[in-house]
Amino acid sequence: MKNACLRLLLLSLSVPALGQAQSIDLKPVWETDTTLRTPESVLFYAPQQVLYVSCINGQATPENKSSYIAKVGLDGKVIQLKFTDNLNVTKGMGILNGKLYVTEMTQVVEIALATGKVLKRYPIEGAVFLNDIAVDTKRQVLYITDSKESKVWELTNGNVKPVVAGGPLKGTNGLLVDNNDLLIGNGDGSLFRLNLTTKQIQLVTKVVTTSSIDGIVALGDGTYLINEVAGKAWFMRADGTTELKLDIASQQIKTADTDYDPTSRMLFVPTLFHNTVRAYSVR
């Protein structure tokens, strides 16, 4: 009897707790048409059950004033191609207090979520190539990366100031606010965790990449999906170990700034020069 109980106990200890996934699979579900030109970032907005897609629409140069934000349904159908247009190299996005914020080359644009109208622009002095945005709703702060300057900025109540720069940061790209931490994707495949209280930074993991970590999404229980621009995505466990789950690099298809719907367990992937957004189920 004791041996049976012991075997049962050992078996229970060997089985992961429900929800603590040791691995996942990505399965393609749909792909948009190619009217989305150079989509760089996807933002899932649960209250509207819609995707906002920032489209560079050309080259990433200061002269490009043809970028726009599109609205796409969760079925992959384009609802409104140019929700906001005449923008400059749109990339990362975030929503705070009914306003959509998006990076241009050297400034952050504030857009009315109800109308798509540009309300204000926040120039960031010294910025060269602003990239991603992460929203801290608790602190009412926007965090912004500058990939050329290897720096993270914060925007609070219209005021801009640097958060962290230099040191291990090189080609900073993707961001994710995770409780009291800010996850920062590096240009060399490193993922860092910045404590927002102490400002201490530590390495979480490093993957072999040919481009920077762009998308970072939380799956729960300390697990994440991270991807590089060049077309690969990894499942990262709570202990920092990683497993390659998507590789479309050989097809010359990019994987830029992704987002995730935890209810439907759907990952949304902008493909840059392939001019589409793809949806993958996460199982």
Residue pairs with C-beta under 8 A, 6 or more apart in sequence:
16 22
19 220
19 221
20 221
20 223
20 238
21 219
21 221
21 223
21 235
22 237
23 235
23 243
24 219
24 225
24 235
24 245
24 282
24 283
25 245
25 282
25 283
26 233
26 245
26 246
26 267
26 280
26 281
26 282
27 280
27 281
27 283
28 278
28 279
28 280
29 266
29 279
29 280
29 281
30 75
30 76
30 278
30 279
31 76
31 276
31 277
31 278
31 279
32 72
32 76
32 77
32 78
32 276
32 277
32 278
33 78
33 276
34 274
34 275
34 276
35 78
35 81
35 275
36 53
36 55
36 70
36 72
36 78
36 81
36 270
36 275
36 276
36 277
37 55
37 56
37 57
37 58
37 275
38 55
38 56
38 57
38 58
38 272
38 273
38 275
39 53
39 54
39 55
39 56
39 70
39 256
39 270
39 271
39 272
39 275
39 276
39 277
40 54
40 55
40 56
40 90
40 91
40 92
40 256
40 257
40 270
40 272
41 53
41 54
41 90
41 91
41 92
41 93
41 102
41 132
41 256
41 257
41 270
42 51
42 52
42 53
42 257
42 258
42 259
42 268
42 269
42 270
42 277
43 51
43 52
43 53
43 54
43 93
43 94
43 95
43 100
43 259
44 50
44 51
44 259
44 260
44 261
44 268
45 51
45 52
45 95
46 261
46 263
49 73
49 74
50 71
50 72
50 73
50 74
50 79
51 71
51 72
51 73
51 74
51 259
51 268
51 277
52 69
52 70
52 71
52 72
52 83
52 93
52 100
53 69
53 70
53 71
53 72
53 270
53 277
54 67
54 68
54 69
54 90
54 91
54 92
54 93
54 102
55 67
55 68
55 69
55 70
55 90
56 64
56 67
56 89
56 90
56 91
56 272
57 64
57 66
57 67
57 68
58 64
58 66
58 67
60 89
60 105
60 129
61 89
62 88
62 89
62 105
62 106
64 88
64 89
65 86
65 87
65 88
66 85
66 86
67 85
67 87
67 88
67 89
67 90
67 104
68 81
68 82
68 83
68 84
68 85
68 86
68 87
68 90
69 82
69 83
69 84
69 85
69 87
69 90
69 93
69 100
69 102
69 111
69 116
70 78
70 80
70 81
70 82
70 83
71 78
71 79
71 80
71 83
72 78
72 79
72 277
73 79
74 261
74 264
74 266
74 279
76 277
76 279
80 116
83 116
84 100
84 111
84 116
84 117
84 118
87 102
87 104
87 109
88 104
88 105
89 104
89 105
90 102
90 103
90 104
90 109
91 102
91 103
91 130
91 131
91 132
91 257
92 102
92 103
92 130
92 131
92 132
92 133
92 134
92 144
92 145
92 175
92 257
93 100
93 101
93 102
93 103
93 133
94 100
94 101
94 133
94 134
94 135
94 142
95 101
95 113
95 135
96 135
96 137
96 140
96 142
97 140
98 112
98 113
98 114
99 110
99 111
99 112
99 113
99 119
100 110
100 111
100 112
100 113
101 108
101 109
101 110
101 111
101 133
101 135
101 142
101 155
102 108
102 109
102 111
102 133
103 109
103 130
103 131
103 132
103 133
103 144
104 121
104 130
105 127
105 128
105 129
105 130
106 123
106 124
106 127
106 128
106 130
107 121
107 122
107 123
107 124
107 127
107 130
108 121
108 122
108 124
108 130
108 133
108 142
108 144
108 155
109 118
109 120
109 121
109 122
110 118
110 119
110 120
110 121
110 122
111 117
111 118
111 119
112 119
122 155
122 158
122 160
124 130
124 144
124 146
124 153
124 160
125 160
126 149
127 146
127 149
127 153
128 146
128 148
128 149
129 146
129 147
129 148
129 149
130 144
130 145
130 146
130 147
131 144
131 145
131 146
131 147
131 172
131 173
132 144
132 145
132 173
132 174
132 175
132 185
132 214
132 257
133 142
133 143
133 144
133 175
134 142
134 143
134 175
134 176
134 177
134 182
135 141
135 142
135 143
135 177
136 142
136 143
136 177
136 182
136 196
139 156
139 196
140 156
140 157
141 154
141 155
141 156
142 154
142 155
142 156
143 152
143 153
143 154
143 155
143 163
143 175
143 177
143 182
144 152
144 153
144 154
144 155
144 175
145 151
145 152
145 153
145 172
145 173
145 174
145 175
145 184
146 152
146 153
146 172
147 171
147 172
147 173
147 187
147 212
148 171
149 165
150 165
150 166
150 169
150 170
150 171
150 172
150 187
151 162
151 164
151 165
151 166
151 169
151 172
152 162
152 163
152 164
152 165
152 169
152 172
152 175
152 182
152 184
152 194
153 160
153 161
153 162
153 163
154 160
154 161
154 162
154 163
163 182
163 194
163 199
164 184
164 194
164 199
164 201
167 201
168 186
168 190
168 192
168 201
168 203
169 184
169 186
169 192
170 186
170 187
170 188
170 190
171 186
171 187
171 188
171 212
172 184
172 185
172 186
172 187
173 185
173 186
173 187
173 212
173 213
173 214
173 229
174 183
174 184
174 185
174 212
174 213
174 214
174 215
174 216
174 226
174 257
175 182
175 183
175 184
175 185
175 216
176 182
176 183
176 216
176 217
176 218
176 224
177 183
178 193
178 218
180 195
180 196
180 197
181 193
181 194
181 195
181 196
182 193
182 194
182 196
183 191
183 192
183 193
183 194
183 204
183 216
183 224
184 191
184 192
184 193
184 194
184 201
185 191
185 212
185 213
185 214
185 215
185 216
185 226
186 192
186 212
186 213
187 211
187 212
188 206
188 209
188 212
189 206
189 207
189 208
189 209
189 212
189 213
189 228
190 203
190 205
190 206
190 213
191 203
191 204
191 205
191 206
191 207
191 213
191 216
191 226
191 236
192 201
192 202
192 203
192 204
193 201
193 202
193 203
193 204
194 200
194 201
195 201
204 236
204 240
205 226
205 236
205 240
205 241
205 242
207 213
207 226
207 228
207 232
207 234
207 242
209 228
209 230
209 232
210 228
210 230
210 249
211 228
211 229
211 230
212 228
212 229
213 226
213 227
213 228
214 227
214 228
214 229
214 255
214 256
214 257
214 258
215 225
215 226
215 227
215 233
215 255
215 256
215 257
215 258
215 259
215 269
216 224
216 225
216 226
217 224
217 225
217 226
217 258
217 259
217 260
217 267
218 224
218 260
219 225
219 235
219 260
219 262
219 282
220 262
221 238
222 237
222 238
223 235
223 236
223 237
223 238
224 235
224 236
225 233
225 234
225 235
225 236
225 245
225 258
225 260
225 267
225 282
226 233
226 234
226 236
226 242
227 233
227 234
227 246
227 255
227 258
227 269
228 255
229 254
229 255
229 256
229 272
230 249
230 254
230 255
231 246
231 247
231 248
231 249
231 250
231 251
231 252
231 253
231 254
231 255
232 244
232 246
232 247
232 248
232 249
232 255
233 244
233 245
233 246
233 255
233 258
233 269
234 242
234 243
234 244
234 245
235 242
235 243
235 245
236 242
237 243
246 255
246 280
248 255
252 274
253 271
253 274
254 270
254 271
254 272
254 273
254 274
255 269
255 270
255 271
256 269
256 270
256 271
256 272
257 270
258 267
258 268
258 269
258 270
259 267
259 268
260 266
260 267
260 268
260 282
261 268
264 281
265 281
265 282
265 283
266 279
266 280
266 281
266 282
267 279
267 280
267 281
267 282
268 277
268 278
268 279
269 277
269 278
269 279
269 280
270 277
271 277
271 278
